[in-house]
Amino acid sequence: MQKLIKILPVICILLFFSGCKKNDNCKDIECTSPPGGFVFELLDKESNENLITNGTYQPSDIEVINEATNQKTQFVFISENNLNLIVINNIGWKNESIDLDVKAKGSTLFKLHADAKRLTKDCCSFTEYQNVSISESTFSFDSSKGIYKILL
C-alpha cells in the first residue's frame, strides 16, 4: 500500500501531462473568407447618370494603377444588366497598405487608399480594412449595396 501511495502522485502527474495537447481545434476546419472587394460606380455629378452607360467612358478607357509600383492592377468590370461597375477585389489577401490611382483616358478619376490587415479568429481567416479613403473626387457610399458612387 505504501508503494502505491508513493507511485500515485507520479502516475497522476504523468496522466495530467499526457492529456495536454497542442490546441488542434482548427486542423479539420477549412475556413477562409476572401477579402471583400471595393465596388465603384462612375456617375455624372449633375445628372447622376452612369458615365459608362451614357458613353462618356468605355470600359477599355479604365485603368487602375498601383502608385507604389506604377503597375496596372487587375480589376473586374461588371457590365451585365447595364450595371457598369468597377470592382477591385485583389486587396487584402495579405497585410498591406495600398494606394491606387483609378484613371480613364489617362486622367485620374479618383484615388483609393486602404490598409488591409489579414486576421484569424475562431479558425477562420478574414480581412479587416482600416483607413479607407477616396480622394480627388466627391463620392457617396451606398451601404445597402456596398457601392462607392464616384461623382464626376
Rosetta blueprint (number, residue, H / E / L):
1 M L
2 Q H
3 K H
4 L H
5 I H
6 K H
7 I H
8 L H
9 P H
10 V H
11 I H
12 C H
13 I H
14 L H
15 L H
16 F H
17 F H
18 S H
19 G L
20 C L
21 K L
22 K L
23 N L
24 D L
25 N L
26 C L
27 K L
28 D L
29 I L
30 E L
31 C L
32 T E
33 S L
34 P L
35 P L
36 G L
37 G L
38 F E
39 V E
40 F E
41 E E
42 L E
43 L E
44 D L
45 K L
46 E L
47 S L
48 N L
49 E L
50 N E
51 L L
52 I L
53 T L
54 N L
55 G L
56 T L
57 Y L
58 Q L
59 P H
60 S H
61 D H
62 I E
63 E E
64 V E
65 I E
66 N E
67 E L
68 A L
69 T L
70 N L
71 Q E
72 K E
73 T L
74 Q L
75 F L
76 V E
77 F E
78 I E
79 S L
80 E H
81 N H
82 N H
83 L L
84 N L
85 L E
86 I E
87 V E
88 I E
89 N L
90 N L
91 I L
92 G L
93 W L
94 K L
95 N L
96 E E
97 S E
98 I E
99 D E
100 L E
101 D E
102 V E
103 K E
104 A E
105 K L
106 G L
107 S E
108 T E
109 L E
110 F E
111 K E
112 L E
113 H E
114 A E
115 D E
116 A E
117 K E
118 R E
119 L E
120 T E
121 K E
122 D L
123 C L
124 C E
125 S E
126 F E
127 T E
128 E E
129 Y E
130 Q E
131 N E
132 V E
133 S E
134 I E
135 S E
136 E L
137 S L
138 T E
139 F E
140 S E
141 F E
142 D E
143 S L
144 S L
145 K L
146 G L
147 I E
148 Y E
149 K E
150 I E
151 L E
152 L L
